[in-house]
Amino acid sequence: MRLPDFLRQRDDPTITLGDRALPLLIRRLRHARRFTLRLTPDGTAVRVSVPWHARGAEAVAFAQSHVGWLTQQLERVPAAHGIAPGEPLAYRGQALLVIHDPASPRRPQLEPGAVRAGGTVESLPRRLRKWLEDEARRILQQDLADYCARAGVPLAPLALSNANRRWGSCSARGNIRLNWRLIMAPDHVRRSVVAHEVAHLVHFDHSPRFHALLDQLYEGHMPAANRWLKREGRTLYAAFG
């Protein structure tokens, strides 16, 4: 019997959702026991996680069987929009009012419930993004130092990521990359990602030992943080693309 085309693909499979063909990213995990599926935070790809020995055709078929659900998820991805005076800007789970004041310094200044900046209106989005990135570097560095101390490991090198599909990563060499957009999420959500990557410094897998350590490190409720990222994470990409 001839297999459907989507089952015969081997390199760079794609999946069609409505009028869009998205890359299908297959992740084989040594300790996975089932297939899981999700749209990447920015809506540009579909990620399917499978047990280590699963065939690629099985992963593609699993994704294909959930096209309707994935299409609904894609439709919920917020449309990109700019940042302008009078609009809200997400910062640590708050909605800050953007105030443009020509008499104020060019560098954005945090105020209760607002962020104020002078300079030109045209350059305001760029300067707000730079301010958020600086805040992300400062606060994520503090988070990283906290969790490394809790885990009893040396402070890992930190780099900010502009990734469209991942919130964080830990390399085999112990380098940690964290998405700067996490500064827009609530504190407990941001810290959950940092704790996750620090746990990888000790256990470079998703084994029971990894999860046990993560439970020790993270002071919050990990399922709640994961649910927030799954439900709201895509909104963090709307303001700056």
C-alpha positions, -999 to 999 in steps of 0.1 A, spaced: 0 0 0 14 34 -9 19 57 21 5 92 21 30 119 12 32 133 47 43 98 60 70 94 34 88 127 41 121 123 58 139 156 57 124 188 71 88 177 73 61 203 72 24 204 82 -3 225 66 -25 245 88 -51 264 68 -32 283 41 2 280 59 28 253 58 48 252 90 80 233 98 74 202 120 102 200 146 106 164 159 123 161 193 132 126 205 135 124 243 151 94 260 127 94 289 95 103 270 67 77 272 42 94 250 38 118 221 32 154 228 24 183 205 26 221 207 28 252 185 59 272 191 54 304 210 57 326 180 34 304 158 61 297 132 65 260 137 50 229 153 70 209 178 63 172 184 81 154 212 83 116 210 100 86 227 136 81 217 130 51 194 98 65 177 99 66 139 97 100 122 67 88 102 49 81 135 56 117 147 44 132 115 12 111 116 5 121 152 8 158 142 -13 153 112 -41 137 133 -43 169 153 -44 194 124 -78 208 136 -65 216 171 -32 230 158 -52 253 134 -72 266 163 -40 273 182 -25 291 152 -56 313 149 -51 324 185 -16 337 180 -18 375 186 -12 397 156 20 417 157 16 453 168 38 482 175 43 501 207 31 537 209 24 563 235 -8 556 255 -5 518 249 3 491 274 37 475 276 41 442 295 67 442 322 70 415 349 34 406 345 22 442 347 7 463 319 27 496 320 13 527 303 37 540 278 42 578 283 61 599 258 73 631 274 97 653 253 110 669 286 120 635 300 153 617 294 156 595 263 162 564 283 128 549 295 122 554 332 100 531 353 72 547 373 43 532 392 21 517 366 39 534 337 72 538 318 81 573 307 106 583 280 116 614 260 133 615 226 116 611 193 84 591 190 99 573 160 127 558 181 105 550 211 98 513 202 135 506 197 144 523 230 117 505 249 129 472 236 165 480 246 152 490 281 134 456 284 165 437 273 186 456 298 161 448 325 160 411 314 198 408 316 199 424 351 170 404 366 177 371 349 213 373 361 200 376 397 176 346 391 205 326 377 228 334 407 200 324 431 193 290 415 229 281 409 236 288 446 206 266 456 218 238 433 254 241 446 269 247 412 292 275 399 274 305 384 268 296 347 275 320 319 244 338 307 234 350 273 202 366 262 183 349 234 161 363 207 148 329 198 114 326 183 108 291 194 124 285 228 123 302 262 156 289 274 184 264 268 214 249 285 244 236 264 265 206 272 292 231 282 270 246 309 262 278 290 226 291 296 206 312 271 173 328 282 148 346 261 148 383 269 110 383 265 107 365 298 110 400 315 75 406 303 61 375 320 51 374 357 80 368 380 70 332 389 69 323 352 103 338 344 119 321 374 104 287 364 124 288 332 156 298 349 152 270 375 145 245 347 178 254 329 198 254 361 185 219 369 200 209 335 235 219 348 232 189 371 211 165 350 214 171 313 181 152 305 145 151 317 149 121 339 132 116 373 163 129 389 161 161 369 125 167 379 132 159 415 159 185 416 137 210 398 111 205 424 137 213 451 150 244 433 118 261 422 98 277 450 66 281 430 41 257 413 57 245 381 25 233 365 9 267 369 39 284 354 39 260 325 2 266 320 8 304 319 35 300 292 13 277 272 -17 300 274 -1 334 273 34 330 261 26 339 225 14 374 236 51 382 245 60 381 208 33 405 196 48 438 206 83 435 191 80 405 167 
